[in-house]
């Protein structure tokens, strides 16, 4: 691809990473302030006395973020289900292929990465990010095309976790998986059709990348074939599958974390 033809993609990515968005809700605003990304907080009249607002406003005051009072109907028009508070947030930088390769990911023997294959719903992305961050994942990786991006609704669904968790979007998941294997990661795919379940197959030692697909299609064929092994969750009820975020939570907390001595984010 020529430099000229590649320019629109680079410009688009730069704008995506530098944009300011409005994030609503007490928890998400508090985390945006805590992450140092909020430039202004918008507060509806009377919201200061609302139950549950104290924690968010404590973070705002501690960080000295400017607060502007705004009519509730204006805030209604700007953000849905805002709970009386919103913030203008400079979104964190999204990592690309080159950025990902600069991280010292494999230096932590308990490093855990989460790879999402084809998760297009921002709510699912946010919920998955909240689970990944709570489990100490170093990075959340998705593909650039046909996947949910870093938006205000995704951040809200993550309860602000996406503002703390490194987030990468890569051009080719299969190629990224191959690179992870080359630097020492074992790549495990969650696949409902796998022969062995998480109860049958011990979680591998060392750095690990856990791949989760969408609820409908699961992980794609090429990604599945690139994994070192695939496992399924043991399902004993009548429901055949879980959504991506629920499956990820079950696998991380029931399969991966019990085998680790202390996973944590890579700095």
C-alpha angles and dihedrals in degrees: 000000000000123000089246095053091046094053098082091055092050092047091048092050092048092051091047091054097044099045125117118226136184115247120191136197133063099263096043092047092049091052092046089054092045090052091053093241102112116099098179137006121216117208129190117227111274093012093118090073094048115120111256095021095103097083094050094047091047089058091046093051093045092052094043092231113169114254124208124188113225132185112265094235089055091050089047089056092049101044136018119230092359097164088222096299139079137162138211103234133192100220117234120255115276113226120232131198095282093045091052092053091054093061119098091232101152096049090087109071089206096046113144125194128187120216119193116200114199100341102155103167113094089211091056091045091051094047091048091049091051090053094044093050092047090052092052098250113174097215139004110218128196134162122260097234126059096004136105116266137209102290136151092256091051091050090049091050089050091054086237095307091123088065091061102034121081107245123200131186114195132190096229123023094193092054090047091051090052090051091049090053090050092056094048108274124137109218116213121188124205105225124167089210095054115126094229129050130216086262092058102040119060115227109257119250122242130032111350137192116201116205121205125181134202121288094249105038102021117204116342122255096251092048091047091051091049093055119100089226140349128219135181131217113250105251115194100164132075094263109095099206148005128231117261097264094048093046090049092051092050093049097044098045098032102036113016107035097049088061096049128085094212122331117198142161120288113242 
